Amino acid sequence: MPRLSADIRISLKRRNSPTYRIELIQRPLSRRFGVRRNGKNSTKLPEATATEIAAEIRRWLVRQADRPTIGMEHRYYCQR
């Protein structure tokens, strides 16, 4: 079966970390999307609405914000 092309693509990049690519494929006659992360079908959230996807991305961003960055700026501020 041919692979469906994504209707919406989202790339999330944090400095000094890999890029996460999220692809959303609209299901026919539905408001739900199939989800692919980094080119593979998502196991945690295989199908969801736009609201559910936005909530998951927000949770990920909040978790990432709690982690310190490993950059020169971070080292500079930690030495103060």
PyMOL commands that set and color helices and strands:
alter all, ss='L'
color gray80, all
select helices_A, chain A and resi 50-66+72-79
alter helices_A, ss='H'
color red, helices_A
select strands_A, chain A and resi 8-13+19-26+32-37+40-41+47-49
alter strands_A, ss='S'
color yellow, strands_A
deselect
rebuild
show_as cartoon
